[in-house]
């Protein structure tokens, strides 16, 4: 009985254990990766993905692109992505002087294809450029023809056409050229370079100067252009306050002529040259009760301008003293005209008071004044005057001639113990 029960329990427990073991085995099996189930095709595909493709890339696709000035078309290429060949489209890249684009390529190394990236590499020619092309261009005033030249672009010689450029004074164009250096040809770009003459310019041309209010006449001058002297005509330029135009001159320095001037510089507005000769604007007929005030030169806006004469009403015991210009420290200063007291020679001069209010000694001998004859004028000689207890010299001046009248110079007369000054005037 016991043996029978034992056998029954043993049989039942063993069955349960066997059943439990079976259930555990079935429930754990999906989480266990059986690498043995991996087929040979999956292994090869994973290996190629890691190491690179074993088959050559397909033939490149045809990409048609119109030329684009200043740019280089970088062709598309095949790339290995995710275990398969994928096409990468081309693109435009800006040109780089002396460089060319090396395209992407695939090389077979050790049974797999390896990609060699594209890049810019030096591109210098080893053969000399062809002979320059003949370009026939008409002359164009104010411009210089820049001749064309050969350029090395994308591995071949390409002709760059010539062009016009505005002239540059004392400059000349140095053409583009190619020089052989260490077995390759290197381009030396063209440029403007100094060009100074070694011969003197011709004499200036005679120009008819036009007068225009508010403007300054800028005289013409010679300038050096394209290896020869050419004349630049004069012109009117608007006046600039406090400035004066410095004329163009050429000076010889170290064997070449260098241009100086041709610009506006700071300027003292006062004149440095004497005024022109006075004009004769005296009316033919006198005017009773009036005095003719003659015209004179005035300095305005950096040039001499004529101020016309006019009639002024007479002033008893007065006479008109004409304006004049005196040179002082290298510049001319205007002494304005004015009415001054005048005692005719026919009027008796009252004797001075007994106390010596004037000089008791005679004036010095008159100074010599070099004066040239001037039509329509009379020279009023200089004289000494008594001022601040001493004699002072007053320079002579021009007086416009008057019909039927004669100029009498001033003089000194001794009256008693003093010397008395007698004014000059028209008689």
Beta strands, then each sheet from edge to edge (+ up, - down):
strand 1: 71-74
strand 2: 77-81
strand 3: 84-88
strand 4: 91-94
strand 5: 99-102
strand 6: 105-109
strand 7: 112-116
strand 8: 119-122
strand 9: 143-146
strand 10: 149-153
strand 11: 156-160
strand 12: 163-166
strand 13: 171-174
strand 14: 177-181
strand 15: 184-188
strand 16: 191-194
strand 17: 215-218
strand 18: 221-225
strand 19: 228-232
strand 20: 235-238
strand 21: 243-246
strand 22: 249-253
strand 23: 256-260
strand 24: 263-266
strand 25: 290-293
strand 26: 296-300
strand 27: 303-307
strand 28: 310-313
strand 29: 318-321
strand 30: 324-328
strand 31: 331-335
strand 32: 338-341
strand 33: 377-380
strand 34: 383-387
strand 35: 390-394
strand 36: 397-400
strand 37: 407-408
strand 38: 411-415
strand 39: 418-422
strand 40: 425-426
sheet 1: 1+ 4-
sheet 2: 2+ 3-
sheet 3: 5+ 8-
sheet 4: 6+ 7-
sheet 5: 9+ 12-
sheet 6: 10+ 11-
sheet 7: 13+ 16-
sheet 8: 14+ 15-
sheet 9: 17+ 20-
sheet 10: 18+ 19-
sheet 11: 21+ 24-
sheet 12: 22+ 23-
sheet 13: 25+ 28-
sheet 14: 26+ 27-
sheet 15: 29+ 32-
sheet 16: 30+ 31-
sheet 17: 33+ 36-
sheet 18: 34+ 35-
sheet 19: 37+ 40-
sheet 20: 38+ 39-
end
